[in-house]
Amino acid sequence: QLEQYELKELSKSKLSPSKKDMATNDVIAKFNDARRRINEGSFTSIFSYEAIFGDIFQREGRKGFDIIIGNPPYLEDEGVGGYDDIQKLLGLTSNNLYAMFWIRSIRDLVRVGGQVSYITSDSFYTIRGHKKTREIMFKETEIQYAIQAGNWFFTFNNSWTAILTCVK
């Protein structure tokens, strides 16, 4: 159903015929790849931002969200969650899910000039495994705010938290 939705929305777009053909081929290839990965048992997610938020990702010169605000999970994927392919795709050595949220938001979801603001564990400030996350943040964004919130913010799990806002 998502494939049909994407193709239908694409057919309504104001793209030139050649760009529309390329985009159509990309959609078909993406879903063919998903089918292949499902059959192999290596598929992790069917959620498609481009399908669900098609109008956001088809704006000329402003593709992506204006702002993303969230509190991603602080969990580590220890090989059982099936996120190894995403981690590898993003070029991360950290297996913390919130690092994947940060990088995916910066690289794929927020528009140029848009903001990403997350409250997460503050471990990405110093832990060696988050070096790549920090490098990407510093190279691909401008940090607007960095607040060390301490461990009082979420009293139920005693995590040390940070609130970080950056602009792509």
Phi, psi and omega in degrees: 000320179298320180299313180297320178298311180300316181294321178296313180296321179296322180295335179273349186291163181264021178292153175295156181305320181292319177292324178295319177298316179298315181295321177298314178298322178296317179298313180299316179297319180299315181286327174297320177296319178298317178299316179300314181293325176297314180297327179280342184084018182249017183273138182248332185204140176257353184294128181238108177301320182296326179283314184287321182243046185308319182296328180291324185265003178248005179287125178294128178078353181219042183287123179121172182284148176288322180210142175234125180234133180191180178223079183297160179297143180270011187285153171259137175268113183260040177087349182266340184277348178079028182257009182301321181293323178291316178302314180294317179301321180278352179074029183261147173261339178285142177255016175282130182299325183295331176296321178295321177298314180303307187291319178298319179296315181294312187279325191241338192250324182268144180283163173299128184091353179276166183247145171238129179224118180231147166256121183219180171299146180276006184297337181290345177296323191230335186292133183305323180296344179259013180304315181296321177300313179297316180302315180296316180300314183288328181278325189253357179220173170242122181288126179265314181218141173221112183242123174276109187269350179077194183257009179272345188293313176243093186290343183284341182231002175058025178281141173279126188243160175221146174246122184232133175236130178225160179243133179282000000 
